[in-house]
Amino acid sequence: MSSLPGAAAPNPSAAATDATPGASSSNSSNSSSTDSSERSPFVSMRVVHRLPGRLRLRFKTRTGAAFQPRQVQLAIENLAGVVDARINPAAASLIVRFDPAKTDAETLCSAIRQLPVRPSPSARSTPAPAGEEMRALLISGGLLLGSSLLPLPLRMPATLAAALPVFGEAVDDLLQRGITSHVLEALAIAISALRRDYTAANATSFMLALGEYLEHSIERRSDDLLKQLLRPDTGLVWVEEDGVERQIDSAGIAVGATVIVAAGATVPVDGTVLGGEALINEAAMTGESEPVRKQRGDSVLSGTVVEEGRLRVYAEHVGHRTAAARIADYVEDSLTAKSQAQLGAARLADRLVPAVLGLAGTTWLLSGDWQRAAAVLQADYSCALKLATPVAFKAGMYRSGKQGILFKGGDVVERLAEADTFVFDKTGTLTTGLLAVTDSITFDPNYSATDLIDLAASVEEHYFHPLALAVVEAARKHQGRHFDHKEVEFIAAHGVASVIDGQRIVVGSRHFVEEDEGIPVDAQRAVLDRLFREGKTLLYIGFGGRLLGVIALKDQLRESSAATLARLRRLGVRRIVMLTGDHRARAAELAEQLGIDEFHAELLPEGKAEIVARMTAAGARVAFVGDGINDAPALAGAHVGIAMQRGADLARLTADVALLEDHFERVADARELAVATMQRIDNNFRLTVGANTAILAAAAFGKLSPIASSVLHNGSTIAILLNALRSVRLRPE
């Protein structure tokens, strides 16, 4: 990637040198005292692109080393002067933003190259790389096929050599964790080898190698599914400044910038369309393959692609705050987060290992048959119990992510499935949060209701405000006329003013029209009070020094609200509650219309969190659905919080589940996906226990040879993992 005009050129020495951490003389004297577990994860690193305050680097990691991207990223962010860092392990790419006043590129590169990172306990137990697993599989498979061709004196050494990976894992586990499934497997091979049953021993080694390769491949596949949700850096983008378009690095986009996106380009920000019209492919974010038409006032998401047309987009969320960046954060978190179901399955698997060992010993004591004992040792519950649960969570989360529902970890899926009470904020959740014109009332017989809307729209069409957008949309629907006017004057927090046919027109709040412009409104008090009691927002239009009329607007109920609530009840939700700061009469009307069990109206912001806390204290498992900054405490205090797509940043960061598209039915989709995922986990648990118990019983009674037991055990484990990997599909409504 080339540098921007005027940007500092990449350092030739940094770009051309693959420096090895720890190679300098200053470090060599201390090498003997340095814990090897804390050495740098990077073998080499080079600068591929540089801007002031930003570096992009390519790196190589140590072969076979456990690389923890999240941990390394946090370590880099703790370096002096670093603002933030982002690692893409698949692309071996590292992007670092830093404060040039506190550090420089050379110092920063040197510090990163020598960065010591202590691996977490989970990192030490990371499965062997696929290449090593494949080598073990080929060696054990070749010996199984050719052992009969070897001279008798070589068969024992060859069998034991092929089983060395199994023995090595068994010894490590025995010393660090006690008796595990690896210890059982090593005992099974040793017993068969000592009995000179080399076919059984080699077959066991081969089945174990095959099973481990397939199990880890499936586990990696589940991780890869989630990683598909990560979005690449959009690189250089076009922005408009003072009417001039220029190209800058995507990291340089600020909130409020006007971004230009043309056909074939990826949208680099979350924002609102200021102008233009285009077809947007949102499949990467919502899973919908049908392109969506976007025009002025519509929202667009980062990571989506313009297929046709050209847009001017007002940047509302940039950098790490965009939807695409949040997906990356959620994916990183979900790959390490463990649910109670996953932890419980792992604990049960560990507890059952001694029981299997005891059964093998009892079988040998009662029968005197070492072959039966070896057959028992082939089967255990550990692999399927420990792997099937996280694989199922990741598959479900991938499916939900493709549908625009982001779970921040497997534990969130579990908690959403457990929720029995759904609490909804009203505005922006059960309602659209977007105003629409409901009434147009004129106080001058010379002007009709549509004339009033057209007058207001003519001067409001250049004003980017929810009220203005609603009035312009109302005029567009009835294809109203456009009134020619002079230059529009914007009065912040009040309204707009202009001149039409020589008369001053003002559109805005009552305070603006009555107090600032001196236009009396008391004569129409009865009409105005009625509209206010109906919970409507009023837009006052003054023309020629008199009150020409008022336009009433109201937040609209979502079309899917009633159907979604009914669907939640079918999915096991026992109670549905609505919270709002709106008038009690309006809240009661809406609650009755939607069949809501309970509502609380005229609430202050802190009142929502207090009600959620009371419900939780009473034993309810509350899922709170909201969108505003004042919803953040309730979202954080609930059993699980769900933030709407148009929600405030604080709400979306606080929530456990974030919706990426403004479809209310996604709330029920999230619940159904969570319930279906937990049902699959339960089914896999029963299958694992049932299948392995049957294999153990048959082996103990001499009905299975060690080879047959190994084949059945590994085969059932792979089948259960494949079942866990299948994506959860929603039932059509």
BATI-465560 format. One record per residue (C-alpha): x, y, z; residue in three letters. Coordinates in steps of 0.1 Angstrom, whole numbers, plus 2048, in hexadecimal, padded with zeros to 3 digits. Last residue first. Layout:
REM BATI-465560
XYZALA ...
This chain:
REM BATI-465560
65374E86AGLU 66F73885DPRO 681724877ARG 6A473187DLEU 6C371C875ARG 6DE71388DVAL 6FE70E879SER 70D6EB87AARG 72D6EA88ELEU 71D6D88ACALA 7116BC895ASN 7346B9887LEU 7426B78ABLEU 72969B8B3ILE 732688894ALA 75768C89CILE 75267F8BFTHR 73D6618B3SER 75965789BGLY 77465B8B5ASN 7626448CEHIS 75662B8B4LEU 7786278A4VAL 78A6258C5SER 77260B8D3SER 7755F68B3ALA 79B5F78B5ILE 79C5EF8DAPRO 7845D18D4SER 75F5D58DCLEU 7465BD8ECLYS 75D5B4909GLY 7455BF924PHE 75A5DD92DALA 75C5E7908ALA 7365E6904ALA 7315FB923ALA 74B614919LEU 73C6188F6ILE 71961C904ALA 72563691DTHR 737648901ASN 71864A8EBALA 700655907GLY 71766F917VAL 72067F8F6THR 6FD67D8E7LEU 6EF68D907ARG 7086A9906PHE 7026AE8E1ASN 6DD6B18E7ASN 6E36CB902ASP 6FB6DF8ECILE 6E16DD8D0ARG 6C66EA8E7GLN 6DE7068F3MET 6E37118CFTHR 6BE70F8C7ALA 6B67258E5VAL 6D173F8DCALA 6C77408B8LEU 6A27448C1GLU 6AA7608D9ARG 6C07728BFALA 6A576E8A5ASP 68B77C8BDALA 6A079C8C1VAL 6A779B89CARG 6827A2896GLU 6897C689FPHE 69B7CC87FHIS 6B37E9880ASP 6D27D7876GLU 6F27CF889LEU 6E27C38AALEU 6F97C28C8ALA 6F77A78E3VAL 7087AA905ASP 7017CF907ALA 7187E9917THR 72A7F28F7LEU 7097F58E3ARG 6F980B8FEALA 717821901LEU 7188258DBASP 6F48308D9ALA 6DC8188C9GLY 6D18188A4ARG 6D97F38A2GLN 6C77EA8C2MET 6D97DF8E1ALA 6D27BE8F3ILE 6DC7B9917GLY 6DD79892AVAL 6D779094EHIS 6CF7B5951ALA 6E57CE964GLY 6FB7D9947ALA 6DD7DF930LEU 6CA7F194BALA 6E8808952PRO 6ED80E92CALA 6C8817925ASP 6CE83C92BASN 6E683D90EILE 6CA8308F8GLY 6C38108E5ASP 6B17F68FAGLY 6A97D18FFVAL 6AC7C3922PHE 6AD79D927ALA 6A479694BVAL 6A877595DARG 68E77A978ALA 69677099CGLY 68678D9B0ALA 6A879E9B2ALA 6AA79E98CTHR 6887AE98AMET 6927C99A3ARG 6B27D0990ALA 6A07D396FVAL 6887EC980ILE 6A580098EGLU 6B880196DALA 69980F95CLYS 693829977GLY 6B6838972GLU 6AB849951PRO 68C858961LEU 66C84595BLEU 64B85394FGLU 63D830948ALA 64280D956HIS 6317F0942PHE 6267CD949GLU 6197AF935ASP 61D7BE912ILE 6017B48FAGLY 60E7CB8DELEU 5F07E28DBGLN 5EA7E1901GLU 60D7EB908ALA 60C8078EELEU 5EC8168FDGLU 5FA814920ALA 61A825916ALA 607841905ARG 5F1846924ALA 60F84493BARG 622860929HIS 64585691CASP 66484E931GLY 66182A927THR 665806933LEU 6527E9923MET 6507C6933VAL 64C7A3923ILE 64878593AARG 64B75F934ARG 66375D917VAL 66373990AGLY 66973D8E5LEU 64473F8DEARG 64375E8F4ARG 66076D8E0LEU 64C7678C0ARG 62F77B8CDALA 6477978D6LEU 6557968B3THR 6337968A2ALA 6287B58B6ALA 6477C88AFSER 64C7C088ASER 63B7E087DGLU 64F7F5894ARG 63A80F8A6LEU 63F832899GLN 64D84F8ACASP 63686C8A7LYS 63588D893LEU 61C8A9893ALA 61F8C687AILE 6128E7886VAL 602904873GLY 605927864LEU 60D938885LEU 61195D87AARG 62E974872GLY 62F96E84DGLY 631949851PHE 636936872GLY 638910871ILE 6398FD893TYR 6468D9895LEU 6348C58B0LEU 63F8A48BFTHR 62288D8C7LYS 61987B8E7GLY 5F487D8E3GLU 5F38968FFARG 6088AD8EAPHE 5F08AB8CDLEU 5D38B48E3ARG 5E78D18F3ASP 5EF8E08D1LEU 5CB8DE8C5VAL 5BE8EF8E5ALA 5DA9098E5ARG 5D39168C2GLN 5CC93A8CCALA 5EB9398E3ASP 6039368C6VAL 61095A8C2PRO 62E9608AAILE 6499758BBGLY 6669658A7GLU 67C95C8C5ASP 6609568DEGLU 6449468CAGLU 6559368ACVAL 67692C8BDPHE 6669218DEHIS 64B90D8CBARG 6668FA8B9SER 66F8FD894GLY 66690A872VAL 66892F869VAL 65C93F849ILE 663964842ARG 64E972825GLN 65B97F804GLY 64C9627F0ASP 65F94A806ILE 67A95681FVAL 68F940836SER 690933859ALA 69B91286AVAL 69690388CGLY 69E9088B1HIS 6BB8F28BEALA 6D39058A7ALA 6C3920891ILE 6C991686CPHE 6C2932853GLU 6B7926830VAL 6C193B812GLU 6A29487FFLYS 6849327F7HIS 6739217DAASP 65790B7E5PHE 6598E67DAHIS 6398D47D3ARG 62E8B37E3GLY 6348907D7GLN 61D8827F1HIS 63886B7FFLYS 6548857F9ARG 64289E80FALA 64088582BALA 66587C827GLU 66F8A1829VAL 65B8A5849VAL 66B886859ALA 68E89084ELEU 6898B385DALA 67D8A587ELEU 69A88D880PRO 6B38A8877HIS 6CA8AD859PHE 6BD8CE84CTYR 6BF8D4827HIS 69C8C8820GLU 68E8DD83DGLU 6868FC828VAL 6718EB80DSER 6658D1826ALA 6538EB83BALA 6418FA81ELEU 6398D7810ASP 62B8CB831ILE 6158EA834LEU 6098E7810ASP 6008C3817THR 5E98CE834ALA 5D98E881ESER 5E090D81ETYR 5C8929817ASN 5B291F834PRO 5CD92A84CASP 5D191886EPHE 5E08F985ETHR 5E38D786EILE 5FA8BC861SER 5F889C875ASP 60A87B878THR 62D88386AVAL 647869872ALA 66286988CLEU 67C84E88ELEU 68383B8AEGLY 67481D89CTHR 65E8138B9THR 6617F38CELEU 6867FB8D0THR 68D81F8C6GLY 67682C8E0THR 6678118F6LYS 68280190BASP 67B7DC90DPHE 67D7C3929VAL 67D79E920PHE 67878693DTHR 68176093CASP 6A6763931ALA 6B8741931GLU 6BE74190BALA 6CC76490ELEU 6E375992AARG 6F273C915GLU 6F77518F6VAL 70876B90CVAL 71F75191BASP 72B7488F8GLY 73976A8F3GLY 73078E8E9LYS 7137838D3PHE 70F7988B3LEU 6EE7968A0ILE 6F07A287CGLY 6E578286BGLN 708777863LYS 71177D887GLY 6F5766892SER 70274A87DARG 72574F889TYR 7197508ADMET 70772F8A9GLY 72671F89AALA 73B72D8B6LYS 7247218D1PHE 7226FE8C2ALA 7486FC8BFVAL 74B7078E3PRO 7346EB8EFTHR 7416CF8D8ALA 7656D38E3LEU 7666CA908LYS 74A6B1909LEU 7556A08E8ALA 77969D8F2CYS 775693917SER 75A678917TYR 77165A916ASP 77563B900ALA 79662A8F8GLN 79D62191CLEU 78060891CVAL 78F5F58FEALA 7B15F3910ALA 7A05E592FALA 78E5CB919ARG 7AF5C2908GLN 7C05BE92ATRP 7A85A1933ASP 7AA596957GLY 784598957SER 77B5A6979LEU 79C5B8980LEU 79F5C495CTRP 77C5D295BTHR 7815E397DTHR 7A15F4970GLY 790600950ALA 77260C964LEU 78961F97CGLY 79A63095FLEU 77963A951VAL 76E648973ALA 78F65B975PRO 78766C954VAL 76367595ELEU 76C692974ARG 7806A3958ASP 7636A0940ALA 74B6AE95ALEU 7616CC95FARG 7646D393AALA 73E6D0935ALA 7386E8952GLY 750701944LEU 740700922GLN 71D702930ALA 72771F947GLN 734731928SER 75873791ELYS 76575690EALA 7857528F9THR 7797518D5LEU 75C7678DESER 7727848E9ASP 7857858C8GLU 7657828B4VAL 75579D8C8TYR 7727B58C2ASP 7727AE89DALA 74D7B389BILE 7527D48ADARG 76A7DF892ALA 7507D7877ALA 7357EA889ALA 74A80988CTHR 7598148ADARG 77C8078A6HIS 78182088AGLY 763836883VAL 73F83A88EHIS 729857883GLU 73985F861ALA 72187384BTYR 72085F82AVAL 72086D806ARG 7158507F0LEU 71B8437CDARG 70982B7B7GLY 70A8067B2GLU 7197E87C6GLU 7247FC7E5VAL 7327E37FEVAL 72A7DE823THR 7477DC83DGLY 73D7FC84FSER 718800852LEU 700818840VAL 6E382D84ESER 6C883C838ASP 6C1862839GLY 6C9869815ARG 6CA849800GLN 6D1824803LYS 6C38087EEARG 6CA7E67FDVAL 6DB7CA7E9PRO 6CB7A77EEGLU 6E478F7FDSER 6D9793821GLU 6F378583AGLY 6F17A484FTHR 7147B1850MET 7277A2833ALA 70679F820ALA 7007C5821GLU 7047CB7FBASN 6FB7F07F7ILE 6E97FE7D9LEU 6EF8237D6ALA 6E08467D8GLU 6F18677DEGLY 6F087E7FCGLY 6F5881821LEU 6F385B828VAL 6F785484DTHR 71484385EGLY 728824868ASP 74A827857VAL 76181883DPRO 74680E823VAL 7587F680BTHR 75C8037E8ALA 7507F27C7GLY 73980F7BDALA 7428307CFALA 74583A7F4VAL 74D85E7FDILE 751865822VAL 746886831THR 758889853ALA 74388E873GLY 756875887VAL 77A87487BALA 78A85F85EILE 7AF85C861GLY 7B0837867ALA 7A0832845SER 7BF841834ASP 7B8860820ILE 7AC8687FCGLN 79F88B7F3ARG 77E89A7E8GLU 77A8C07E9VAL 75A8D17F3GLY 7698DE813ASP 7748BB81DGLU 76689C80CGLU 77587A815VAL 78185E7FFTRP 78F83E80FVAL 7B182C811LEU 7B380B824GLY 7927FA82BTHR 7A17E4847ASP 7927C1843PRO 7737B7855ARG 77179A86ELEU 75178586BLEU 76476A85AGLN 77776687BLYS 75875688ALEU 75773B870LEU 77D737873ASP 779730898ASP 760714891SER 777707876ARG 79470688FARG 77F6F08A6GLU 7756DA889ILE 7996D687FSER 7A36D08A3HIS 78A6B38A5GLU 7946A6883LEU 7B96A588BTYR 7B36988AEGLU 79D67C8A1GLY 7B5672886LEU 7D267289FALA 7BE65E8B8LEU 7B264689DMET 7D6641891PHE 7E463B8B4SER 7C86228BCTHR 7CE61089BALA 7F360E8A3ASN 7EC5FF8C6ALA 7D15E78B8ALA 7E85DB89CTHR 8055D98B3TYR 7F55C08CAASP 8155B78DBARG 8035B68FCARG 81B5D2907LEU 8115E58E8ALA 7EB5E18F0SER 7F05EC914ILE 80660A90AALA 7EC6168F0ILE 7D0615909ALA 7E5625924LEU 7EE64290DALA 7C9647905GLU 7C064892ALEU 7DB661932VAL 7CF677915HIS 7AC676924SER 7B9686944THR 7C967A965ILE 7DC696976GLY 7DE6BA969ARG 8026C4967GLN 8176A496BLEU 7FD68C95DLEU 7F46A4941ASP 8186A8935ASP 81D682937VAL 7FE67B924ALA 806695909GLU 828685904GLY 81A662903PHE 80166C8E8VAL 81C67E8D3PRO 83365F8D8LEU 81A6468CAALA 82C6438A9ALA 84C63C8BCALA 83C6228D2LEU 82F60F8B4THR 8506118A2ALA 8636058C0PRO 84B5E88C4MET 84B5DE8A0ARG 8705DF89ALEU 8795BD8AAPRO 85D5AC896LEU 86A5B7874PRO 8535D1864LEU 83B5C7849LEU 81E5C2862SER 8235E686DSER 81C5F484AGLY 7F85FF84ALEU 7F760A86FLEU 81A61986CLEU 80F62F84FGLY 7F063A861GLY 804643881SER 81D65786DILE 803668857LEU 7EE673875LEU 80C67F889ALA 81769486BARG 7F36A2866MET 7F16AC88BGLU 8136BE888GLU 8086D0869GLY 7E66DA879ALA 7F86ED895PRO 7F66DC8B7ALA 7D86E58CCPRO 7DB7038E4THR 7E26F6907SER 7FD71090EARG 7E672C901ALA 7CB722919SER 7E3728936PRO 7E974C929SER 809753916PRO 82176D926ARG 82878890CVAL 84B797908PRO 84C7B48EFLEU 86D7B68DEGLN 8607BB8BBARG 8447D28C9ILE 85E7E88DBALA 8747EB8BCSER 8567F48A6CYS 84B80F8BFLEU 86D81F8C2THR 87082089CGLU 84D82E896ALA 85084A8B0ASP 84384F8D3THR 8318688EALYS 82A8858D3ALA 82486E8B5PRO 80685F8C8ASP 80083C8BBPHE 7EA8278A5ARG 7F680389FVAL 7EA7EC883ILE 7F77C8884LEU 7F47AF867SER 7FB78A866ALA 7DD78884EALA 7CB76C862ALA 7D877B882PRO 7C879D87CASN 7D57B2899ILE 7C87D58A3ARG 7DA7EE8B9ALA 7CF80D8CDASP 7DC82E8D9VAL 8008248DEVAL 81783E8EEGLY 827828908ALA 820803902LEU 8007F6913ASN 7EE7F48F1GLU 8097DB8E6ILE 8027C4904ALA 7DD7C68FELEU 7E27BC8D9GLN 7F979F8E4VAL 7DE7928FBGLN 7C27948E1ARG 7D87858C6PRO 7E27668DCGLN 7FD7548C8PHE 8057318D5ALA 8277288C5ALA 82970C8ABGLY 83E721894THR 8477428A4ARG 83375F896THR 838774876LYS 82F798873PHE 8227B285BARG 81F7D6867LEU 8077F3862ARG 811813875LEU 7FD83287FARG 805853890GLY 810864870PRO 80B84A855LEU 81F82A84EARG 81A80B839HIS 82C7EA836VAL 8427EB856VAL 8537CA85DARG 8527AF878MET 86478F880SER 863772898VAL 8477818ACPHE 8387718CCPRO 8537838E1SER 86176F8FEARG 84D76B91EGLU 84B74491FSER 87074391BSER 87475493DASP 89276B939THR 8AF765950SER 8C5754937SER 8BD76D91CSER 8C978B931ASN 8EA78F920SER 8DB78A8FESER 8C27A7902ASN 8D97C48FDSER 8EB7B18E2SER 8CD7B18CCSER 8BC7918C1ALA 8A07918DAGLY 8867978C0PRO 89178E89CTHR 8917AB885ALA 8847A6861ASP 8937C5852THR 8877D5832ALA 86B7EA83FALA 87C7F685DALA 89C7FF84BSER 888811830PRO 873825848ASN 852829837PRO 84C84C828ALA 83D86683EALA 81C872830ALA 81A890818GLY 80987D7FDPRO 7FB85D80CLEU 81283F80ESER 80E8227F6SER 800800800MET 
